[in-house]
Amino acid sequence: LQCLWCYTNNTCIDYPVRSLLPPSSLCSLSKARWGVCWINFEALIIAIAVVVGLIVVSVAVCCCYCCYCRRRSR
């Protein structure tokens, strides 16, 4: 999982530990794969953002629903 595969020049580069995302000087984000060849960085970022967004929305809906139920029961 420490390998950054770049489709631009078909090389496996040691993943830059200091940065979360690979710098564009190493490889463009759309051509970079992490660990295994099928994990695309762009798709990974989008998937994580969707999951985090769903969690935030569900927590907000639950909080609003609970507050509404408490007010209504009084």
C-alpha positions in Angstrom: 0.0 0.0 0.0 3.0 2.3 -0.1 3.1 2.3 -3.9 1.7 5.1 -6.1 1.0 3.7 -9.5 1.0 6.3 -12.3 -0.6 5.5 -15.6 1.1 8.5 -17.3 4.5 6.9 -17.3 3.6 3.3 -16.0 5.8 3.5 -13.0 5.4 2.6 -9.3 6.6 5.5 -7.1 7.0 5.4 -3.3 4.0 7.1 -1.9 4.8 10.6 -0.5 4.2 10.1 3.2 4.1 13.8 4.0 1.1 14.6 1.8 -2.3 13.2 1.8 -2.8 13.5 -1.9 0.1 13.0 -4.4 1.5 16.2 -5.8 0.8 16.9 -9.4 4.5 17.0 -10.1 4.6 13.2 -9.4 1.4 12.2 -11.3 -1.9 13.8 -12.1 -4.7 12.9 -9.8 -6.8 11.2 -12.5 -3.9 9.0 -13.6 -2.8 8.0 -10.0 -3.7 4.7 -8.4 -3.1 3.8 -4.8 -2.0 0.4 -3.4 -3.8 -1.7 -6.0 -4.4 -0.6 -9.5 -8.2 -0.2 -9.3 -8.3 2.4 -6.5 -8.4 5.7 -8.4 -7.7 8.8 -6.3 -10.5 10.9 -7.8 -13.0 8.1 -7.2 -11.7 7.6 -3.7 -12.1 11.3 -2.9 -15.6 11.4 -4.3 -16.7 8.2 -2.4 -15.3 9.5 0.9 -17.0 12.9 0.4 -20.4 11.2 -0.4 -20.1 8.9 2.7 -19.2 11.8 5.0 -22.0 13.9 3.5 -24.5 11.2 4.1 -23.4 10.8 7.7 -23.6 14.6 8.3 -27.1 14.8 6.8 -28.3 11.7 8.8 -27.0 13.2 12.0 -28.6 16.5 11.2 -32.0 14.9 10.4 -31.9 12.8 13.5 -31.1 15.8 15.7 -33.9 17.9 14.1 -36.3 15.0 14.4 -35.5 14.4 18.0 -35.8 18.1 18.9 -39.1 18.2 17.1 -40.5 15.1 18.9 -39.4 16.5 22.3 -41.1 19.8 21.6 -44.3 18.1 20.4 -44.5 15.8 23.4 -44.4 18.7 25.9 
